[in-house]
Amino acid sequence: LSLIDRPHCEQRDTDDPLRLCRDRFSLPNGIVYLDGNSLGPLPKTAPGAVRQTVEAEWGEGLISSWNDARWVDLPARAGDLLAPLIGAHPGEVVFGDSTSVSLFKLAAALLASSGKRTKIVSETGNFPTDTYILEGLVRLLGDRHDLIRPPMDEVEAAIDDETALVVLTHVNYRSGAMYPMAKITALCRSKGIPLIWDLCHSAGAVPLDLAGDGVEYAIGCGYKYLNGGPGAPAFTYIRASSQAAFDPVLTGWFSHARPFAFEPDYDPHPSIAKALVGTPPVIALAGLIEGLKTFEDVDTGAIRAKSLALSDLFMALVDQELSGHGFEIVTPRGADKRGSQVSLVHDEGYAIMQYLIARGFIGDYREPGLLRFGLTPLFVRFADVWDCIACLRNAMQTGAWDTPKYRARKAVT
Ligand SMILES: Cc1ncc(COP(=O)(O)O)c(C=O)c1O
């Protein structure tokens, strides 16, 4: 077995068809950013676009910019930019609100029309906000429903004829493990159960085929792989053929068929606009659109190929360089079973990650003991992966990570 070295990684960067995409981002010198799965970096065009929105459209255009600068269309315009990345059609996606609120919108409406079925299936390891939102909904609906949270490998068996709703995160935020979307969607559809996919860790990282897989409902955030900026609006997807039957319960005026008619009674918009609630966050949407544009002319197949190549390299180098240092790879090795991150566990994971960050290798830490490395294909280089593992090996060999400074806990990990 031949050893991997840095020149090998440099050659792969030279051969990388996506190597020029890195130039679409403002990345600080001297750091290797492996946290695009938490907060995507700044697109170079975002400051100018946001400045234009603030200074010209808001500053000069004032209220007329709702029409002249097409502010009202921003949620759908952003949605149509995302659509090809997730295998959706134009008119099936809108941006606005957070992922948490977007989940509430969909889940509340779907549960309100779920008849006698009382079981809600999610997952033990799901991102907490998803199950917090579902817990609140169960309470709101009079504690009629049971929220079941089996481990990932028992979810399919838990979906039965009593199930009113299934809510799953496609790629797990901790381990990077990925569900078989087509299979679970088909299972739910065969039983007439609405299923909401949370695509926070998939959109922009894993090519999706929502149309081909028969997905009806999905949500996901704008600030991770979509590079939309801190707190960027999230998206809601409703399949075109499911929009007519979808009956909103978060019935804000922007979901009305004629919001500017100011009618006394509610009448839902016939299109995906029925997934909106209130006035769109214009400045945030202006930044988000620049994030979505970083995918312009990029083939989603090339994104996936590089994502898998980067994570294969990362795992191979953990095996080659870090054996005997107490790391365990928790991300599944199979290419069809993982998203675009690699996660390691180590008893001293927190301090080790603080050391890496201090040396310019920015990943993040999740309890208990998990070191997460996001491998974003648009800007991460193969040599970055080499350098990160080399830093980690050096830390473990010298014990340089083991100081009170790196053990001290910060509020946000
Ligand atoms: C899977 C998943 N769902 C939801 C969220 C939270 O979304 P928001 O803060 O937009 O409500 C996150 C954030 O990391 C996440 O990873």
The ligand as an SDF file (V2000), in Angstrom:
LIG
                    3D

 16 16  0  0  0  0  0  0  0  0999 V2000
  -30.2880   19.6110   10.9940 C   0  0  0  0  0  0  0  0  0  0  0  0
  -30.5350   20.9970   11.4830 C   0  0  0  0  0  0  0  0  0  0  0  0
  -31.7990   21.4590   11.5750 N   0  0  0  0  0  0  0  0  0  0  0  0
  -32.0470   22.7220   12.0130 C   0  0  0  0  0  0  0  0  0  0  0  0
  -31.0290   23.5550   12.4000 C   0  0  0  0  0  0  0  0  0  0  0  0
  -31.3210   24.9120   12.9920 C   0  0  0  0  0  0  0  0  0  0  0  0
  -31.8780   25.7460   12.1000 O   0  0  0  0  0  0  0  0  0  0  0  0
  -32.3490   27.2470   12.4500 P   0  0  0  0  0  0  0  0  0  0  0  0
  -31.3680   27.8060   13.4080 O   0  0  0  0  0  0  0  0  0  0  0  0
  -32.3480   27.8920   11.1010 O   0  0  0  0  0  0  0  0  0  0  0  0
  -33.7130   27.1740   13.0290 O   0  0  0  0  0  0  0  0  0  0  0  0
  -29.7060   23.1320   12.2870 C   0  0  0  0  0  0  0  0  0  0  0  0
  -28.6080   24.0300   12.6800 C   0  0  0  0  0  0  0  0  0  0  0  0
  -27.4740   23.6950   12.7990 O   0  0  0  0  0  0  0  0  0  0  0  0
  -29.4590   21.8160   11.8490 C   0  0  0  0  0  0  0  0  0  0  0  0
  -28.2080   21.3450   11.7700 O   0  0  0  0  0  0  0  0  0  0  0  0
  1  2  1  0
  2  3  1  0
  2 15  2  0
  3  4  2  0
  4  5  1  0
  5  6  1  0
  5 12  2  0
  6  7  1  0
  7  8  1  0
  8  9  2  0
  8 10  1  0
  8 11  1  0
 12 13  1  0
 12 15  1  0
 13 14  2  0
 15 16  1  0
M  END
$$$$
